[in-house]
Amino acid sequence: MINTKVSVIMPVYNAESFVAQSIDSVLNQTHKDIELILVDDCSKDNSYEILLEYAEKDERVRVFRNECNKGVSYTRNFAVSKAQFDYVALIDSDDIWDENKLQKQLEVIDKYPDTDICYTGSAYVDTQGVRSDFVFSVSESVSYEQLLKQNIISCSSVLIKRQLLVEYPMVYDNMHEDFIVWLCVLKDGGIARGIDEPLLVYRVDKDSKSGN
């Protein structure tokens, strides 16, 4: 068993319908040596209360709340500032992980210690819980030039060195803030390796930014 500790960060905003399923998929990972940092971005629904319930049940869960709505970039950056471990995994509050996701990514990093970003393939589910037959496949590695042509790095699949998220904080909520980070890391010589398995189940809302 790989003993690397991982800080998992999840920004949460008005996610009461799906956040419990997302949290469960993190806490039920076969790799148990984690902390889960949940940051509520001043939700108007019952999301924050759900987060507090999980914190009471599992000591690995840490909950924070923004004083006002700050947006996903600020919220992720804040969570990174609270992370205690050298590797950070990102997940959105409506996505789901395969139970072996972190373990398989850590095996890649153990084999290739120069890996800065580890990403995975994705399956898709809609807001009604219906899973698509389509699976998004990824290459075993991607360069800066290749990533410019197509972003194959799904944010909720990423395991990354924490220091890189400190050096390259997310900005610009009105565009693909995570994509900019991956490009900056690779442009400056970072190495990204992928696992071509749908270890992330990405929830697609036709009314969301990514759905459009």
Salt bridges, closest charged atoms under 4 A:
GLU35 OE1 - ARG62 NH1 2.91
ASP40 OD2 - ARG65 NE 2.94
ASP58 OD2 - ARG60 NH2 2.91
ASP92 OD1 - ARG76 NH2 2.89
ASP114 OD1 - ARG193 NH1 2.70
ASP116 OD1 - LYS161 NZ 3.24
GLU177 OE2 - ARG76 NH1 3.15
GLU177 OE1 - LYS209 NZ 3.42
GLU197 OE1 - LYS104 NZ 2.65
ASP207 OD1 - LYS206 NZ 3.94
